[in-house]
Amino acid sequence: MIRGSCLCNSVRWEIDGPLGNMSHCHCSICRKAHGAPFATYLSTDAANYRLVAGAQVITEHKCSPRLTRAFCSTCGSVVPMMVGGRAVIPAGCLDDDPGIRAEMHIFTASKAPWHAITDDLPQHGAYPAAAGLPETPLPARQTGTPGHMHGSCLCDGVRYEVKAPFTAVHNCHCRRCRKARAAAHTTNGFTVMAGFRFLQGEDLLVSYKVPEADSFTQVFCRICGSGMPRARPDADRVAIPLGSLDDDPGQGADDHIFTGSKASWYDITGDLPQFEEMSTP
C-alpha cells in the first residue's frame, strides 16, 4: 500500500496496485502548476487508486484541452488527477517510497533556462514519440517594466515583477517544500521587499501556514493552485518560487539544502554544494 497526502493532510489517498510511467516533466504548464523546476509524475490504473479523505477541499483547474489539474484549496498542494482511466500521481506528495524510479525527462525543449539536468536519464523534447500525444504550450505572457523579471500563476490571474537580483537561490528538499510543491524539491529565490511588487491578482492569493511550524507558509493562487511569492516583512525578504517566473533570472540554484529530508525516489546529481539542513553563510 502506497500512501500520499497534501501539505495540510486534508487530502489523503492510497494506491494498492502496480505503479509505472514515472518521469520528470519540464513543461511550462507543470512548472507553473507546481512552482518548481520540474514535476515528477507516476501513474496507476484508476481501480488501484482510492481517495481516503478531502474530496470537499479539492479544486480543479482546466489548464489545457486535455488536462484538468487538481489541488487542495486549503494548502495549495497539487493532488492526483484522472487521465484516460489512470490516476496520475504527483510524486512529491507521496508518504511512502513508490518502489520505482523516474525513467526519463520529458518536455526538455521547454526546460527552465535556470535549471540544469545533470543525471543520465533519457531526455525527450516533448512526449516520447511512442506516446503519440500532442504538446500544449503555455500561451505567451505579457511583459511589464523593461529590465525587471516577471512572473505569473498558471491561470495568469496573479502577476508580479522583481527589480532586485536574488540574494540567494536554494534547491530545498525539506518535506514541507516537497509537499507544498508536490515535487522532488522546490527552487526558491530570495530578494528584498523593496525589489518586489505584485502587478495584479493579490485578491486571488491564499496563504496556508503549517500550524506546528515557526513560519513555513505556502502562498498560492486560489483559481489554479500555482505556488506564488511569499513576502516576509519581518525579515525584509520575499521568497519567490522560480517555477513561477516568465523571464530568465540569469542565475540558478546556489546549493541543495535540507538534503537529509530528500525524497527517497530522487537522486541529487551535479556538483552544487549539499547541506543536510540549512546552508552555511
Secondary structure, 3 states (H helix, E strand, C coil): CEEEECCCCCCEEEECCCCEEEEEECCHHHHHHHCCCCEEEEEEEHHHEEEEECHHHEEEEECCCCCEEEEECCCCCEECEEECCEEEEEHHHECCCCCCCCCEEECHHHCCCCCCCCCCCCECCCCCHHHCCCCCCCCCCCCCCCCCEEEECCCCCCEEEECCCCCEEEEECCHHHHHHHCCCCEEEEEECHHHEEEEECHHHEEEEECCCCCCCEEEEECCCCCECCEEEHHHCEEEEEHHHECCCCCCCCCEEECHHHCCCCCCCCCCCCECCCCCCC
